[in-house]
Amino acid sequence: MDWIVSISILFLSTLIMMLLFKMGNPWKKSSKDFPPGPRPLPVVGNLHIMDLKKPYQTMLEYGPVFQIQLGLQKIVVLTGFDTIKEALVNKADVFDLLSISIQFGNMTVQWRVAFSHGDNWRVMRRFMLTTLDYGMGKRSMESRIAEECSFLVKEFESYKGELVFLLEFKTYLSYVILKGLRFLHDIFQIPEL
């Protein structure tokens, strides 16, 4: 009876190892489409060879463009100004099709404005220029933001270290930037409850 259990465990562990190796063997599927890089392990990828203090020096032997795998995610890394310029300016049509990973929370919303790219970026840019009335001959956003920052600093200085209520600040600042109008009354008053 013991030998049946041990053979069953051996068979199941062999089967699981074969499945893990098959699923975690991405370099055999489409490695021709990716630049050179170290061979990843099935589940951890290239995490086992990364120097966490100096990760950029770990892959110097593969050149300015290389591939790494972090977990199950393949990543193409571009290093150096010339390489990045070549990829994003001269070959923008090729890199336009790739998704861009942003490390600021969940940015997988399809119609995002700040980090859109490709056809989505063109549609969003056209929308922003026409709807928000930006364009030629308009005051630049930079001057508006600088002007509002100076007003904001003066407002904060007038409180001389007292408590400032900032709940309405985001709405107010958005309105100032988008409409170009500002309110002269005190926006940081604590509301009466």
N, CA and C atoms as a LAMMPS dump frame, in Angstrom:
ITEM: TIMESTEP
0
ITEM: NUMBER OF ATOMS
579
ITEM: BOX BOUNDS ff ff ff
-5.0000000000000000e+02 5.0000000000000000e+02
-5.0000000000000000e+02 5.0000000000000000e+02
-5.0000000000000000e+02 5.0000000000000000e+02
ITEM: ATOMS id mol type element x y z
1 1 1 N 0.815 -1.188 0
2 1 2 C 0 0 0
3 1 3 C 0.866 1.262 0
4 2 1 N 1.999 1.221 0.734
5 2 2 C 2.902 2.366 0.771
6 2 3 C 3.533 2.632 -0.591
7 3 1 N 3.85 1.576 -1.306
8 3 2 C 4.504 1.77 -2.599
9 3 3 C 3.545 2.379 -3.62
10 4 1 N 2.225 2.156 -3.493
11 4 2 C 1.244 2.763 -4.402
12 4 3 C 1.176 4.27 -4.163
13 5 1 N 1.201 4.669 -2.902
14 5 2 C 1.178 6.096 -2.563
15 5 3 C 2.442 6.778 -3.065
16 6 1 N 3.592 6.162 -2.86
17 6 2 C 4.849 6.773 -3.3
18 6 3 C 4.925 6.856 -4.825
19 7 1 N 4.444 5.851 -5.533
20 7 2 C 4.438 5.901 -7.004
21 7 3 C 3.458 6.97 -7.481
22 8 1 N 2.32 7.093 -6.821
23 8 2 C 1.343 8.125 -7.191
24 8 3 C 1.92 9.518 -6.984
25 9 1 N 2.596 9.725 -5.861
26 9 2 C 3.22 11.021 -5.588
27 9 3 C 4.31 11.313 -6.607
28 10 1 N 5.121 10.326 -6.932
29 10 2 C 6.174 10.491 -7.93
30 10 3 C 5.581 10.824 -9.296
31 11 1 N 4.524 10.134 -9.685
32 11 2 C 3.877 10.379 -10.972
33 11 3 C 3.278 11.783 -11.021
34 12 1 N 2.565 12.188 -9.963
35 12 2 C 1.957 13.517 -9.923
36 12 3 C 3.004 14.624 -9.915
37 13 1 N 4.071 14.449 -9.157
38 13 2 C 5.117 15.473 -9.128
39 13 3 C 5.81 15.587 -10.479
40 14 1 N 6.032 14.454 -11.153
41 14 2 C 6.626 14.491 -12.493
42 14 3 C 5.693 15.192 -13.469
43 15 1 N 4.417 14.903 -13.397
44 15 2 C 3.439 15.535 -14.272
45 15 3 C 3.372 17.041 -14.027
46 16 1 N 3.37 17.445 -12.768
47 16 2 C 3.334 18.87 -12.427
48 16 3 C 4.596 19.57 -12.911
49 17 1 N 5.748 18.96 -12.737
50 17 2 C 7.006 19.555 -13.211
51 17 3 C 7.001 19.71 -14.725
52 18 1 N 6.485 18.715 -15.433
53 18 2 C 6.426 18.806 -16.892
54 18 3 C 5.491 19.929 -17.336
55 19 1 N 4.346 20.065 -16.656
56 19 2 C 3.421 21.143 -16.993
57 19 3 C 4.024 22.512 -16.698
58 20 1 N 4.669 22.653 -15.552
59 20 2 C 5.32 23.918 -15.221
60 20 3 C 6.407 24.26 -16.222
61 21 1 N 7.184 23.284 -16.611
62 21 2 C 8.256 23.535 -17.565
63 21 3 C 7.687 23.911 -18.926
64 22 1 N 6.616 23.27 -19.337
65 22 2 C 5.996 23.571 -20.625
66 22 3 C 5.365 24.961 -20.614
67 23 1 N 4.65 25.302 -19.547
68 23 2 C 4.013 26.61 -19.455
69 23 3 C 5.041 27.71 -19.246
70 24 1 N 6.078 27.422 -18.521
71 24 2 C 7.07 28.436 -18.204
72 24 3 C 8.27 28.394 -19.115
73 25 1 N 8.097 27.982 -20.343
74 25 2 C 9.2 27.904 -21.29
75 25 3 C 8.945 28.857 -22.455
76 26 1 N 8.85 30.167 -22.186
77 26 2 C 8.447 31.113 -23.219
78 26 3 C 9.516 31.37 -24.272
79 27 1 N 10.791 31.087 -23.972
80 27 2 C 11.839 31.405 -24.944
81 27 3 C 11.774 30.518 -26.177
82 28 1 N 11.079 29.416 -26.115
83 28 2 C 10.962 28.551 -27.287
84 28 3 C 9.84 28.997 -28.209
85 29 1 N 8.853 29.724 -27.699
86 29 2 C 7.707 30.115 -28.51
87 29 3 C 8.05 31.252 -29.463
88 30 1 N 8.487 32.382 -28.933
89 30 2 C 8.653 33.557 -29.781
90 30 3 C 9.923 34.322 -29.457
91 31 1 N 10.993 33.639 -29.153
92 31 2 C 12.223 34.339 -28.801
93 31 3 C 12.824 35.05 -30.001
94 32 1 N 12.441 34.678 -31.22
95 32 2 C 12.977 35.348 -32.405
96 32 3 C 12.477 36.783 -32.506
97 33 1 N 11.333 37.1 -31.87
98 33 2 C 10.782 38.443 -31.92
99 33 3 C 11.364 39.361 -30.848
100 34 1 N 12.125 38.807 -29.929
101 34 2 C 12.657 39.582 -28.824
102 34 3 C 14.168 39.715 -28.936
103 35 1 N 14.728 40.78 -28.351
104 35 2 C 16.185 40.92 -28.331
105 35 3 C 16.813 39.874 -27.416
106 36 1 N 18.142 39.749 -27.45
107 36 2 C 18.793 38.744 -26.602
108 36 3 C 18.64 39.079 -25.122
109 37 1 N 18.774 38.046 -24.324
110 37 2 C 18.681 38.208 -22.882
111 37 3 C 18.957 36.881 -22.217
112 38 1 N 19.072 36.88 -20.905
113 38 2 C 19.346 35.625 -20.202
114 38 3 C 18.141 34.692 -20.246
115 39 1 N 18.412 33.409 -20.139
116 39 2 C 17.333 32.416 -20.125
117 39 3 C 16.582 32.491 -18.806
118 40 1 N 15.262 32.627 -18.868
119 40 2 C 14.488 32.702 -17.624
120 40 3 C 14.148 31.327 -17.076
121 41 1 N 13.935 31.274 -15.778
122 41 2 C 13.407 30.07 -15.146
123 41 3 C 11.886 30.082 -15.284
124 42 1 N 11.237 28.92 -15.19
125 42 2 C 9.802 28.846 -15.474
126 42 3 C 8.901 29.802 -14.697
127 43 1 N 9.045 29.947 -13.423
128 43 2 C 8.108 30.772 -12.667
129 43 3 C 8.711 32.114 -12.276
130 44 1 N 9.965 32.133 -11.872
131 44 2 C 10.581 33.363 -11.369
132 44 3 C 11.196 34.221 -12.462
133 45 1 N 11.336 33.698 -13.659
134 45 2 C 11.925 34.475 -14.741
135 45 3 C 13.405 34.691 -14.52
136 46 1 N 13.838 35.958 -14.591
137 46 2 C 15.243 36.301 -14.398
138 46 3 C 15.516 36.915 -13.034
139 47 1 N 14.591 36.808 -12.125
140 47 2 C 14.782 37.395 -10.799
141 47 3 C 15.956 36.775 -10.054
142 48 1 N 16.268 35.541 -10.348
143 48 2 C 17.334 34.851 -9.617
144 48 3 C 18.725 35.385 -9.968
145 49 1 N 18.893 36.061 -11.096
146 49 2 C 20.218 36.57 -11.468
147 49 3 C 20.326 38.083 -11.34
148 50 1 N 19.251 38.758 -10.965
149 50 2 C 19.274 40.214 -10.869
150 50 3 C 19.995 40.657 -9.605
151 51 1 N 20.898 41.624 -9.751
152 51 2 C 21.516 42.271 -8.605
153 51 3 C 20.566 43.389 -8.177
154 52 1 N 19.933 43.25 -7.039
155 52 2 C 18.897 44.187 -6.638
156 52 3 C 19.436 45.574 -6.32
157 53 1 N 20.715 45.676 -5.983
158 53 2 C 21.295 46.989 -5.702
159 53 3 C 21.709 47.707 -6.979
160 54 1 N 22.146 46.968 -7.987
161 54 2 C 22.561 47.547 -9.269
162 54 3 C 21.988 46.707 -10.415
163 55 1 N 20.666 46.757 -10.636
164 55 2 C 20.071 45.893 -11.66
165 55 3 C 20.531 46.236 -13.07
166 56 1 N 20.903 47.486 -13.323
167 56 2 C 21.34 47.879 -14.662
168 56 3 C 22.672 47.249 -15.033
169 57 1 N 23.511 46.9 -14.041
170 57 2 C 24.808 46.293 -14.344
171 57 3 C 24.707 44.792 -14.565
172 58 1 N 23.598 44.186 -14.162
173 58 2 C 23.436 42.744 -14.323
174 58 3 C 23.407 42.346 -15.788
175 59 1 N 22.841 43.164 -16.634
176 59 2 C 22.603 42.799 -18.029
177 59 3 C 23.497 43.532 -19.026
178 60 1 N 24.596 44.118 -18.585
179 60 2 C 25.471 44.866 -19.492
180 60 3 C 26.006 44.026 -20.646
181 61 1 N 26.174 42.741 -20.436
182 61 2 C 26.745 41.884 -21.476
183 61 3 C 25.813 41.706 -22.673
184 62 1 N 24.519 42.038 -22.525
185 62 2 C 23.559 41.856 -23.615
186 62 3 C 23.404 43.1 -24.481
187 63 1 N 24.081 44.181 -24.154
188 63 2 C 24.045 45.38 -24.977
189 63 3 C 22.985 46.379 -24.54
190 64 1 N 22.74 47.405 -25.38
191 64 2 C 21.811 48.469 -25.002
192 64 3 C 20.332 48.079 -25.099
193 65 1 N 20.02 47.002 -25.825
194 65 2 C 18.641 46.516 -25.928
195 65 3 C 18.645 45.048 -25.549
196 66 1 N 17.887 44.701 -24.52
197 66 2 C 17.846 43.303 -24.105
198 66 3 C 16.48 42.974 -23.525
199 67 1 N 16.253 41.695 -23.343
200 67 2 C 14.988 41.202 -22.804
201 67 3 C 15.24 40.554 -21.458
202 68 1 N 14.369 40.842 -20.509
203 68 2 C 14.378 40.116 -19.243
204 68 3 C 12.954 39.64 -18.983
205 69 1 N 12.84 38.717 -18.084
206 69 2 C 11.519 38.232 -17.704
207 69 3 C 11.416 38.319 -16.197
208 70 1 N 10.45 39.083 -15.713
209 70 2 C 10.202 39.226 -14.285
210 70 3 C 8.921 38.471 -13.965
211 71 1 N 9.067 37.333 -13.339
212 71 2 C 7.922 36.455 -13.125
213 71 3 C 7.5 35.87 -14.456
214 72 1 N 6.262 36.098 -14.847
215 72 2 C 5.775 35.617 -16.134
216 72 3 C 5.714 36.723 -17.182
217 73 1 N 6.127 37.947 -16.827
218 73 2 C 6.043 39.101 -17.72
219 73 3 C 7.361 39.337 -18.452
220 74 1 N 7.325 39.315 -19.799
221 74 2 C 8.51 39.638 -20.593
222 74 3 C 8.629 41.149 -20.714
223 75 1 N 9.85 41.645 -20.592
224 75 2 C 10.096 43.079 -20.652
225 75 3 C 11.279 43.327 -21.571
226 76 1 N 11.131 44.283 -22.486
227 76 2 C 12.24 44.72 -23.327
228 76 3 C 12.789 45.991 -22.7
229 77 1 N 14.094 46.014 -22.441
230 77 2 C 14.737 47.138 -21.773
231 77 3 C 15.6 47.881 -22.78
232 78 1 N 15.437 49.199 -22.838
233 78 2 C 16.251 50.067 -23.68
234 78 3 C 17.127 50.901 -22.76
235 79 1 N 18.439 50.935 -23.016
236 79 2 C 19.342 51.722 -22.181
237 79 3 C 20.085 52.717 -23.045
238 80 1 N 20.334 53.876 -22.514
239 80 2 C 21.089 54.897 -23.22
240 80 3 C 20.197 55.824 -24.029
241 81 1 N 20.614 57.075 -24.114
242 81 2 C 19.829 58.097 -24.813
243 81 3 C 19.652 57.769 -26.288
244 82 1 N 20.743 57.398 -26.953
245 82 2 C 20.671 57.13 -28.394
246 82 3 C 19.736 55.97 -28.709
247 83 1 N 19.778 54.933 -27.909
248 83 2 C 18.916 53.767 -28.134
249 83 3 C 17.452 54.122 -27.929
250 84 1 N 17.167 54.864 -26.874
251 84 2 C 15.786 55.251 -26.596
252 84 3 C 15.269 56.193 -27.676
253 85 1 N 16.107 57.136 -28.107
254 85 2 C 15.694 58.052 -29.176
255 85 3 C 15.435 57.292 -30.468
256 86 1 N 16.303 56.355 -30.795
257 86 2 C 16.119 55.548 -32.003
258 86 3 C 14.787 54.8 -31.956
259 87 1 N 14.467 54.238 -30.8
260 87 2 C 13.244 53.439 -30.683
261 87 3 C 11.988 54.301 -30.675
262 88 1 N 11.995 55.378 -29.906
263 88 2 C 10.772 56.149 -29.717
264 88 3 C 10.565 57.259 -30.736
265 89 1 N 11.635 57.69 -31.408
266 89 2 C 11.484 58.748 -32.405
267 89 3 C 11.584 58.18 -33.813
268 90 1 N 12.693 57.524 -34.117
269 90 2 C 12.905 57.034 -35.479
270 90 3 C 12.06 55.813 -35.809
271 91 1 N 11.771 54.975 -34.828
272 91 2 C 10.959 53.774 -35.058
273 91 3 C 9.692 53.817 -34.216
274 92 1 N 9.091 54.991 -34.141
275 92 2 C 7.906 55.169 -33.3
276 92 3 C 6.736 54.326 -33.77
277 93 1 N 6.64 54.091 -35.075
278 93 2 C 5.519 53.298 -35.577
279 93 3 C 5.588 51.854 -35.098
280 94 1 N 6.792 51.322 -34.905
281 94 2 C 6.942 49.954 -34.404
282 94 3 C 6.606 49.897 -32.92
283 95 1 N 7.129 50.845 -32.15
284 95 2 C 6.912 50.844 -30.71
285 95 3 C 5.537 51.371 -30.332
286 96 1 N 4.843 51.991 -31.272
287 96 2 C 3.504 52.493 -31.02
288 96 3 C 2.528 51.356 -30.761
289 97 1 N 2.799 50.189 -31.307
290 97 2 C 1.904 49.053 -31.148
291 97 3 C 2.069 48.363 -29.805
292 98 1 N 3.172 48.63 -29.122
293 98 2 C 3.433 47.97 -27.843
294 98 3 C 2.697 48.682 -26.723
295 99 1 N 2.274 47.935 -25.749
296 99 2 C 1.637 48.565 -24.596
297 99 3 C 2.719 49.103 -23.675
298 100 1 N 2.422 50.199 -23.029
299 100 2 C 3.383 50.837 -22.138
300 100 3 C 2.951 50.568 -20.706
301 101 1 N 3.833 49.976 -19.923
302 101 2 C 3.509 49.694 -18.525
303 101 3 C 3.848 50.906 -17.681
304 102 1 N 2.902 51.35 -16.933
305 102 2 C 3.102 52.458 -16.021
306 102 3 C 2.999 51.899 -14.611
307 103 1 N 3.937 52.266 -13.769
308 103 2 C 4.002 51.682 -12.438
309 103 3 C 3.233 52.501 -11.412
310 104 1 N 2.218 53.233 -11.827
311 104 2 C 1.458 54.057 -10.902
312 104 3 C 0.049 53.511 -10.759
313 105 1 N -0.104 52.429 -10.047
314 105 2 C -1.427 51.879 -9.802
315 105 3 C -2.007 51.202 -11.024
316 106 1 N -3.311 51.079 -11.05
317 106 2 C -3.99 50.374 -12.135
318 106 3 C -4.233 51.342 -13.283
319 107 1 N -3.416 51.262 -14.308
320 107 2 C -3.539 52.149 -15.459
321 107 3 C -4.018 51.386 -16.685
322 108 1 N -4.869 50.415 -16.503
323 108 2 C -5.299 49.599 -17.63
324 108 3 C -6.613 50.075 -18.228
325 109 1 N -7.069 51.255 -17.852
326 109 2 C -8.307 51.79 -18.398
327 109 3 C -8.068 52.156 -19.856
328 110 1 N -8.983 51.771 -20.731
329 110 2 C -8.758 51.955 -22.162
330 110 3 C -8.713 53.423 -22.564
331 111 1 N -9.569 54.252 -22.018
332 111 2 C -9.654 55.632 -22.473
333 111 3 C -8.961 56.589 -21.517
334 112 1 N -7.81 56.252 -21.031
335 112 2 C -7.059 57.15 -20.169
336 112 3 C -6.466 58.276 -21.018
337 113 1 N -6.223 59.424 -20.403
338 113 2 C -5.706 60.571 -21.13
339 113 3 C -4.208 60.71 -20.935
340 114 1 N -3.742 60.579 -19.715
341 114 2 C -2.358 60.906 -19.402
342 114 3 C -1.354 59.963 -20.043
343 115 1 N -1.633 58.672 -20.116
344 115 2 C -0.653 57.714 -20.604
345 115 3 C -1.139 56.963 -21.837
346 116 1 N -1.992 57.581 -22.632
347 116 2 C -2.487 56.889 -23.817
348 116 3 C -1.424 56.911 -24.907
349 117 1 N -1.566 56.027 -25.878
350 117 2 C -0.624 55.948 -26.984
351 117 3 C -1.339 55.388 -28.203
352 118 1 N -0.729 55.547 -29.375
353 118 2 C -1.304 55.004 -30.598
354 118 3 C -2.537 55.77 -31.045
355 119 1 N -3.484 55.063 -31.638
356 119 2 C -4.716 55.688 -32.115
357 119 3 C -5.5 56.304 -30.966
358 120 1 N -5.457 55.659 -29.82
359 120 2 C -6.128 56.192 -28.637
360 120 3 C -5.554 57.564 -28.28
361 121 1 N -4.231 57.722 -28.365
362 121 2 C -3.597 59.002 -28.071
363 121 3 C -4.058 60.065 -29.053
364 122 1 N -4.153 59.736 -30.328
365 122 2 C -4.58 60.705 -31.337
366 122 3 C -6.016 61.178 -31.075
367 123 1 N -6.89 60.243 -30.745
368 123 2 C -8.281 60.599 -30.456
369 123 3 C -8.35 61.478 -29.214
370 124 1 N -7.62 61.099 -28.163
371 124 2 C -7.648 61.877 -26.925
372 124 3 C -7.03 63.261 -27.119
373 125 1 N -5.98 63.354 -27.902
374 125 2 C -5.337 64.647 -28.153
375 125 3 C -6.29 65.565 -28.91
376 126 1 N -6.949 65.033 -29.928
377 126 2 C -7.909 65.823 -30.692
378 126 3 C -9.042 66.299 -29.785
379 127 1 N -9.52 65.412 -28.917
380 127 2 C -10.573 65.785 -27.974
381 127 3 C -10.103 66.901 -27.049
382 128 1 N -8.893 66.754 -26.498
383 128 2 C -8.371 67.752 -25.563
384 128 3 C -8.209 69.11 -26.246
385 129 1 N -7.692 69.117 -27.483
386 129 2 C -7.467 70.384 -28.171
387 129 3 C -8.772 71.087 -28.515
388 130 1 N -9.773 70.335 -28.955
389 130 2 C -11.021 70.977 -29.367
390 130 3 C -11.932 71.275 -28.185
391 131 1 N -12.146 70.325 -27.32
392 131 2 C -13.097 70.502 -26.231
393 131 3 C -12.584 71.473 -25.177
394 132 1 N -11.339 71.33 -24.804
395 132 2 C -10.792 72.192 -23.762
396 132 3 C -10.234 73.492 -24.325
397 133 1 N -10.373 73.675 -25.639
398 133 2 C -10.033 74.921 -26.322
399 133 3 C -8.572 75.315 -26.143
400 134 1 N -7.687 74.323 -26.253
401 134 2 C -6.265 74.618 -26.287
402 134 3 C -5.875 74.777 -27.743
403 135 1 N -4.774 75.354 -27.994
404 135 2 C -4.319 75.425 -29.37
405 135 3 C -3.535 76.679 -29.632
406 136 1 N -3.403 77.006 -30.899
407 136 2 C -2.588 78.136 -31.318
408 136 3 C -3.19 79.439 -30.792
409 137 1 N -2.327 80.317 -30.322
410 137 2 C -2.757 81.619 -29.863
411 137 3 C -3.343 81.633 -28.463
412 138 1 N -3.378 80.523 -27.788
413 138 2 C -3.922 80.469 -26.436
414 138 3 C -2.784 80.612 -25.427
415 139 1 N -3.132 81.069 -24.237
416 139 2 C -2.116 81.144 -23.187
417 139 3 C -1.646 79.742 -22.869
418 140 1 N -0.37 79.601 -22.669
419 140 2 C 0.161 78.257 -22.419
420 140 3 C -0.2 77.792 -21.012
421 141 1 N -0.311 76.498 -20.872
422 141 2 C -0.625 75.908 -19.571
423 141 3 C 0.476 76.201 -18.562
424 142 1 N 1.71 76.245 -19.036
425 142 2 C 2.833 76.457 -18.128
426 142 3 C 2.719 77.796 -17.415
427 143 1 N 2.363 78.839 -18.145
428 143 2 C 2.249 80.157 -17.514
429 143 3 C 1.075 80.191 -16.535
430 144 1 N -0.02 79.514 -16.863
431 144 2 C -1.159 79.456 -15.939
432 144 3 C -0.785 78.743 -14.648
433 145 1 N -0.09 77.623 -14.791
434 145 2 C 0.296 76.851 -13.605
435 145 3 C 1.272 77.644 -12.75
436 146 1 N 2.242 78.316 -13.377
437 146 2 C 3.207 79.121 -12.624
438 146 3 C 2.51 80.268 -11.9
439 147 1 N 1.567 80.915 -12.572
440 147 2 C 0.833 82.018 -11.955
441 147 3 C 0.015 81.531 -10.757
442 148 1 N -0.676 80.41 -10.922
443 148 2 C -1.472 79.873 -9.82
444 148 3 C -0.596 79.404 -8.67
445 149 1 N 0.579 78.86 -8.979
446 149 2 C 1.498 78.448 -7.911
447 149 3 C 1.94 79.642 -7.085
448 150 1 N 2.215 80.763 -7.748
449 150 2 C 2.622 81.949 -6.991
450 150 3 C 1.479 82.446 -6.106
451 151 1 N 0.236 82.44 -6.624
452 151 2 C -0.91 82.817 -5.795
453 151 3 C -1.093 81.846 -4.634
454 152 1 N -0.883 80.566 -4.899
455 152 2 C -1.046 79.55 -3.863
456 152 3 C -0.007 79.708 -2.756
457 153 1 N 1.238 79.993 -3.132
458 153 2 C 2.291 80.198 -2.132
459 153 3 C 1.964 81.408 -1.267
460 154 1 N 1.499 82.495 -1.892
461 154 2 C 1.113 83.682 -1.116
462 154 3 C -0.037 83.36 -0.165
463 155 1 N -0.986 82.56 -0.648
464 155 2 C -2.129 82.176 0.195
465 155 3 C -1.672 81.355 1.4
466 156 1 N -0.773 80.387 1.167
467 156 2 C -0.261 79.574 2.272
468 156 3 C 0.545 80.415 3.256
469 157 1 N 1.339 81.356 2.756
470 157 2 C 2.131 82.212 3.641
471 157 3 C 1.244 83.081 4.519
472 158 1 N 0.068 83.444 4.027
473 158 2 C -0.826 84.297 4.816
474 158 3 C -1.397 83.57 6.035
475 159 1 N -1.347 82.262 6.067
476 159 2 C -1.872 81.501 7.202
477 159 3 C -0.866 81.373 8.34
478 160 1 N 0.39 81.676 8.124
479 160 2 C 1.435 81.721 9.152
480 160 3 C 1.444 80.477 10.036
481 161 1 N 1.419 79.289 9.428
482 161 2 C 1.522 78.043 10.171
483 161 3 C 0.222 77.504 10.727
484 162 1 N -0.904 78.165 10.463
485 162 2 C -2.193 77.676 10.942
486 162 3 C -2.679 76.527 10.065
487 163 1 N -3.725 75.854 10.525
488 163 2 C -4.329 74.746 9.796
489 163 3 C -4.985 75.256 8.511
490 164 1 N -4.736 74.562 7.396
491 164 2 C -5.317 74.931 6.106
492 164 3 C -6.205 73.784 5.647
493 165 1 N -7.434 74.085 5.285
494 165 2 C -8.396 73.076 4.842
495 165 3 C -8.298 72.944 3.32
496 166 1 N -7.848 71.785 2.816
497 166 2 C -7.564 71.616 1.391
498 166 3 C -8.575 70.749 0.644
499 167 1 N -9.736 70.511 1.201
500 167 2 C -10.693 69.616 0.555
501 167 3 C -11.164 70.154 -0.795
502 168 1 N -11.369 71.443 -0.887
503 168 2 C -11.87 72.037 -2.125
504 168 3 C -10.748 72.368 -3.11
505 169 1 N -9.511 72.145 -2.719
506 169 2 C -8.378 72.606 -3.519
507 169 3 C -8.311 71.96 -4.895
508 170 1 N -8.514 70.639 -4.978
509 170 2 C -8.39 69.957 -6.271
510 170 3 C -9.419 70.469 -7.271
511 171 1 N -10.638 70.634 -6.839
512 171 2 C -11.684 71.128 -7.733
513 171 3 C -11.377 72.548 -8.175
514 172 1 N -10.971 73.372 -7.227
515 172 2 C -10.655 74.762 -7.528
516 172 3 C -9.518 74.857 -8.539
517 173 1 N -8.428 74.135 -8.298
518 173 2 C -7.271 74.218 -9.18
519 173 3 C -7.588 73.675 -10.567
520 174 1 N -8.37 72.616 -10.647
521 174 2 C -8.773 72.084 -11.949
522 174 3 C -9.571 73.122 -12.722
523 175 1 N -10.463 73.801 -12.051
524 175 2 C -11.274 74.824 -12.701
525 175 3 C -10.404 75.982 -13.175
526 176 1 N -9.447 76.372 -12.356
527 176 2 C -8.555 77.469 -12.729
528 176 3 C -7.758 77.115 -13.977
529 177 1 N -7.217 75.912 -14.016
530 177 2 C -6.384 75.519 -15.151
531 177 3 C -7.225 75.362 -16.414
532 178 1 N -8.38 74.729 -16.312
533 178 2 C -9.185 74.452 -17.499
534 178 3 C -9.903 75.683 -18.034
535 179 1 N -10.427 76.518 -17.162
536 179 2 C -11.216 77.663 -17.606
537 179 3 C -10.436 78.969 -17.633
538 180 1 N -9.305 79.031 -16.95
539 180 2 C -8.524 80.255 -16.944
540 180 3 C -9.103 81.328 -16.041
541 181 1 N -10.042 80.986 -15.203
542 181 2 C -10.654 81.936 -14.28
543 181 3 C -10.225 81.587 -12.871
544 182 1 N -10.129 82.589 -12.027
545 182 2 C -9.804 82.293 -10.644
546 182 3 C -10.735 83.08 -9.731
547 183 1 N -10.963 82.539 -8.557
548 183 2 C -11.814 83.174 -7.57
549 183 3 C -10.935 83.966 -6.618
550 184 1 N -11.374 85.155 -6.271
551 184 2 C -10.566 85.993 -5.396
552 184 3 C -10.91 85.801 -3.925
553 185 1 N -11.978 85.073 -3.628
554 185 2 C -12.326 84.859 -2.223
555 185 3 C -11.482 83.724 -1.64
556 186 1 N -11.516 83.589 -0.347
557 186 2 C -10.685 82.614 0.363
558 186 3 C -11.219 81.202 0.137
559 187 1 N -10.466 80.371 -0.57
560 187 2 C -10.932 79.018 -0.895
561 187 3 C -10.582 78.005 0.182
562 188 1 N -9.758 78.392 1.139
563 188 2 C -9.297 77.434 2.134
564 188 3 C -10.01 77.586 3.477
565 189 1 N -11.172 78.174 3.485
566 189 2 C -11.895 78.329 4.741
567 189 3 C -12.443 76.983 5.193
568 190 1 N -12.412 76.753 6.502
569 190 2 C -12.991 75.532 7.061
570 190 3 C -14.505 75.714 7.089
571 191 1 N -15.247 74.8 6.452
572 191 2 C -16.703 74.972 6.415
573 191 3 C -17.319 74.766 7.796
574 192 1 N -18.399 75.463 8.01
575 192 2 C -19.132 75.33 9.269
576 192 3 C -19.93 74.034 9.222
577 193 1 N -19.85 73.244 10.281
578 193 2 C -20.585 71.98 10.34
579 193 3 C -21.876 72.134 11.096
